[in-house]
């Protein structure tokens, strides 16, 4: 899994082919992240299972071990660092064009 990629699909594919992207064996977000949702009627969100769950709160992340939390934070930091590098590179490109 490759995380933290920004830009166009074409750019991402080129970076991947050049070996500029690093893969991660861990997720960059907690388990079940993004499976929540909103309901027009508060408290009536059936979640992804259509209300057939075992009492779990829709959208609540699964508890993570300390090691999982640490790895998740490291993955997020790496992804953010890559994004900052890409932003700075783009700033430099724009500044060079303006001169």
C-alpha positions as CSV (number, residue, x, y, z in Angstrom):
1,X,0.0,0.0,0.0
2,X,1.3,3.4,-0.9
3,X,0.1,6.4,1.2
4,X,0.4,10.1,1.1
5,X,0.5,10.5,-2.7
6,X,-0.8,13.8,-4.1
7,X,-1.0,15.4,-7.5
8,X,-2.4,13.9,-10.7
9,X,-2.7,10.2,-11.4
10,X,-0.2,10.7,-14.2
11,X,2.3,12.2,-11.8
12,X,1.7,9.4,-9.3
13,X,2.3,6.7,-11.9
14,X,5.5,8.4,-13.0
15,X,6.8,8.7,-9.4
16,X,5.8,5.0,-8.9
17,X,7.7,3.9,-12.0
18,X,10.8,5.9,-10.9
19,X,10.7,4.3,-7.5
20,X,10.1,7.6,-5.7
21,X,7.1,6.3,-3.7
22,X,7.5,4.2,-0.6
23,X,5.1,1.4,0.2
24,X,3.8,0.9,3.7
25,X,2.8,-2.4,5.2
26,X,0.6,-0.7,7.8
27,X,-2.5,1.5,7.4
28,X,-2.0,5.2,7.9
29,X,-5.4,5.6,9.7
30,X,-7.1,3.6,12.5
31,X,-9.2,0.5,11.6
32,X,-12.7,1.2,10.2
33,X,-11.7,4.9,9.5
34,X,-14.1,6.5,7.2
35,X,-16.9,3.9,7.6
36,X,-19.0,6.3,9.7
37,X,-21.4,8.5,8.1
38,X,-24.2,10.9,8.7
39,X,-27.9,10.4,9.0
40,X,-30.6,13.0,8.6
41,X,-32.1,11.5,11.7
42,X,-29.6,11.7,14.6
43,X,-29.0,8.3,16.2
44,X,-30.6,6.5,13.3
45,X,-27.5,5.7,11.2
46,X,-27.5,2.0,10.4
47,X,-23.9,2.1,9.3
48,X,-22.4,-0.2,6.7
49,X,-24.2,-3.3,8.0
50,X,-27.8,-2.0,7.6
51,X,-28.4,-2.2,11.3
52,X,-27.5,-5.9,11.7
53,X,-24.4,-5.2,13.8
54,X,-23.5,-6.5,17.2
55,X,-24.0,-3.2,19.1
56,X,-20.9,-1.4,17.8
57,X,-21.1,2.4,17.4
58,X,-21.0,3.2,13.7
59,X,-17.8,5.0,12.8
60,X,-16.1,4.2,16.1
61,X,-12.5,3.1,15.5
62,X,-11.3,-0.2,16.8
63,X,-9.0,0.0,19.8
64,X,-5.4,-0.1,18.6
65,X,-2.4,-1.4,20.5
66,X,0.4,1.0,21.5
67,X,2.6,-0.5,18.7
68,X,-0.2,0.0,16.1
69,X,-0.7,3.6,17.3
70,X,3.0,4.3,17.0
71,X,3.2,2.8,13.5
72,X,0.1,4.7,12.4
73,X,1.5,8.0,13.7
74,X,4.9,7.2,11.9
75,X,3.0,6.5,8.7
76,X,1.0,9.7,8.9
77,X,4.2,11.7,9.7
78,X,5.9,10.2,6.6
79,X,2.9,10.9,4.4
80,X,2.8,14.5,5.6
81,X,6.5,14.9,5.1
82,X,6.2,13.7,1.5
83,X,3.3,16.2,1.0
84,X,5.4,19.1,2.4
85,X,8.3,18.1,0.1
86,X,6.0,18.1,-2.9
87,X,4.5,21.4,-1.9
88,X,7.9,23.0,-1.5
89,X,9.0,21.5,-4.9
90,X,5.9,23.0,-6.6
91,X,6.6,26.4,-4.9
92,X,10.1,26.4,-6.3
93,X,8.9,25.5,-9.8
94,X,6.4,28.4,-9.7
95,X,9.0,30.8,-8.4
96,X,11.4,29.8,-11.2
97,X,8.8,30.4,-13.8
98,X,8.0,33.9,-12.5
99,X,11.6,35.1,-12.9
